[in-house]
Amino acid sequence: MIKEKPRRSKESMGTTKLKRNSGRSKGH
């Protein structure tokens, strides 16, 4: 459970960063 917790957090952050990067690239 502890191992999955950080993994989910990392995946969530990565998705947010990827989504933000995509939006910025499209906006540009």
C-alpha positions in Angstrom: 0.0 0.0 0.0 2.8 2.4 0.9 4.6 1.5 -2.4 1.4 2.1 -4.4 0.7 5.4 -2.7 3.9 7.2 -4.0 3.5 5.4 -7.4 0.0 6.9 -7.8 1.1 10.3 -6.7 4.0 10.2 -9.2 1.7 9.1 -12.0 -0.8 11.8 -11.1 1.9 14.5 -11.2 3.3 13.1 -14.4 -0.1 13.3 -16.0 -0.7 16.8 -14.8 2.7 17.9 -16.1 2.1 16.2 -19.4 -1.3 17.7 -19.8 0.1 21.2 -18.9 3.0 20.8 -21.3 0.6 19.7 -24.1 -1.7 22.7 -23.4 1.3 25.1 -23.5 2.6 23.5 -26.7 -0.8 23.8 -28.3 -1.2 27.4 -27.1 2.1 28.3 -28.5 
